[in-house]
Structure formats: structure tokens, C-alpha cells
Amino acid sequence: MYCRLTSNGYIRDGFINGVNEFIHFASSKSTFMWENKIICACSRCSNNKFLNFDKVTERIFKRGFTSAYTIWSLHGEHDVGQSSRSRDRVESYASNDEHEEYGDLHMKRK
């Protein structure tokens, strides 16, 4: 889930699924939100800024997740077992048809 780009610079399906799983999970934890915003887990914001769901999604697609943020503790996840189950679900999370809008995204490498 944390490996964002293919060797050709396209966003991996598994990454798209993982971001959607993350947003779905974070949106279900209202006690970890502020004014209907969540903490942005992109590599630049590094869990230091509250943004709306669309902006967080966009930033994670563009920049990737903050380094080593595999247990989403600032978004309501509590234990390693839950994180492992989340990663397993990510791999089988929905068909590719649901993510057609992202399928042709090409990200420029820095």
C-alpha cells in the first residue's frame, strides 16, 4: 500500500485502494476530526495539518504517505493487529473499475 508509483510513473492500483481505505477509515472516526477535517498524512504535511478529505486524498496521491505511518494512530487506529487486517483488506478492496478515474494518472518523479 505504501509503494506509490510503478516503474513507469503511474500510481499503483494497490496504492489507490490503500488511500481509499485510509480515507474511509479516517472518516469513520469523528473524534479524530476537527470541523469535518482530518489530519493530512501526506509526506509534506506529516500529520501536522487538518484538511478536508478531498485535499488529503489529492496530497497523498501526489506526495505519498508520511514516512513510517503504518498504524494510523492519529486517525483512530489502535493496535498492530488492526493495522495488519487493514493492509490485508487493502489488497482486495474493490475492483479496478471503481478507480478508473485514477487509472491513467501519471506522476512526475522528483
FITI-916550 format. One line per 2 residues: number of its first residue (from 0); their letters; for each residue z, x negated, y negated of C-alpha. Coordinates in Angstrom, 1 decimal. Layout:
<votors>
NUM> A> Z/X/Y | ...
</votors>
This chain:
<votors>
0> MY> 0.0/0.0/0.0 | 0.7/-2.9/-2.4
2> CR> -2.7/-4.6/-1.8 | -4.7/-3.0/-4.6
4> LT> -8.3/-4.4/-4.6 | -10.9/-5.0/-1.9
6> SN> -12.7/-8.4/-2.0 | -15.5/-6.6/-3.9
8> GY> -13.0/-5.5/-6.7 | -12.8/-1.8/-5.6
10> IR> -9.4/0.0/-5.3 | -8.4/0.3/-1.7
12> DG> -8.1/3.8/-0.2 | -4.6/2.8/1.1
14> FI> -3.6/1.9/-2.4 | -4.8/5.2/-3.8
16> NG> -2.9/7.0/-1.1 | 0.2/5.0/-1.9
18> VN> 0.1/5.6/-5.6 | -0.3/9.3/-5.0
20> EF> 2.6/9.2/-2.5 | 4.7/7.4/-5.1
22> IH> 3.9/9.9/-7.9 | 4.6/12.8/-5.6
24> FA> 7.9/11.3/-4.6 | 8.9/10.4/-8.2
26> SS> 8.0/13.9/-9.4 | 10.4/15.4/-6.9
28> KS> 13.4/13.6/-8.3 | 14.2/15.3/-11.6
30> TF> 17.5/13.4/-12.0 | 15.4/10.2/-12.4
32> MW> 13.1/11.7/-15.1 | 13.5/11.9/-18.8
34> EN> 11.7/14.7/-20.7 | 9.4/15.2/-17.7
36> KI> 8.5/11.4/-17.7 | 9.2/8.8/-15.0
38> IC> 9.8/5.1/-15.3 | 6.5/3.2/-15.2
40> AC> 6.3/0.9/-12.1 | 3.2/-0.9/-13.1
42> SR> 3.3/-4.7/-13.2 | 3.3/-4.9/-17.0
44> CS> 6.0/-2.2/-17.7 | 8.1/-3.4/-14.8
46> NN> 10.3/-0.3/-14.7 | 11.2/-0.6/-18.4
48> KF> 9.4/2.3/-20.0 | 9.3/6.1/-19.4
50> LN> 5.7/7.6/-19.4 | 4.1/10.8/-18.2
52> FD> 2.8/11.0/-14.7 | -0.9/10.6/-15.6
54> KV> -0.2/7.4/-17.6 | 1.9/5.9/-14.9
56> TE> -0.8/6.6/-12.3 | -3.5/5.1/-14.6
58> RI> -1.4/2.0/-15.2 | -0.6/1.4/-11.6
60> FK> -4.3/1.8/-10.6 | -5.2/-0.7/-13.4
62> RG> -2.4/-3.2/-13.0 | -0.8/-2.7/-9.6
64> FT> 2.9/-2.1/-8.9 | 5.6/-4.3/-10.3
66> SA> 6.3/-7.2/-8.0 | 8.6/-6.6/-5.0
68> YT> 9.3/-3.0/-5.9 | 9.1/-1.7/-2.3
70> IW> 12.2/0.5/-2.4 | 11.7/3.0/-5.2
72> SL> 15.4/2.9/-6.2 | 14.7/3.7/-9.9
74> HG> 12.8/6.7/-8.8 | 15.3/8.1/-6.3
76> EH> 14.8/6.3/-3.1 | 18.0/5.1/-1.4
78> DV> 17.6/3.3/1.9 | 15.2/0.9/3.6
80> GQ> 14.6/3.4/6.4 | 13.3/6.0/4.0
82> SS> 11.0/3.3/2.5 | 9.6/2.4/5.8
84> RS> 8.9/6.0/6.6 | 7.2/6.4/3.2
86> RD> 4.9/3.5/3.9 | 4.0/4.9/7.3
88> RV> 3.1/8.2/5.7 | 1.1/6.5/3.1
90> ES> -1.3/5.1/5.7 | -2.1/8.6/7.0
92> YA> -1.5/10.5/3.7 | -4.6/12.8/3.2
94> SN> -8.3/12.5/3.8 | -10.5/10.3/1.7
96> DE> -12.2/13.5/0.3 | -9.1/14.2/-1.8
98> HE> -9.6/10.8/-3.6 | -13.3/11.0/-4.2
100> EY> -12.8/10.6/-8.0 | -11.3/7.2/-7.4
102> GD> -13.6/6.0/-4.7 | -16.1/4.3/-7.0
104> LH> -13.6/2.7/-9.3 | -14.3/-1.0/-9.8
106> MK> -11.6/-3.1/-11.3 | -12.3/-6.4/-13.0
108> RK> -10.2/-9.3/-11.7 | -8.4/-11.5/-14.2
</votors>
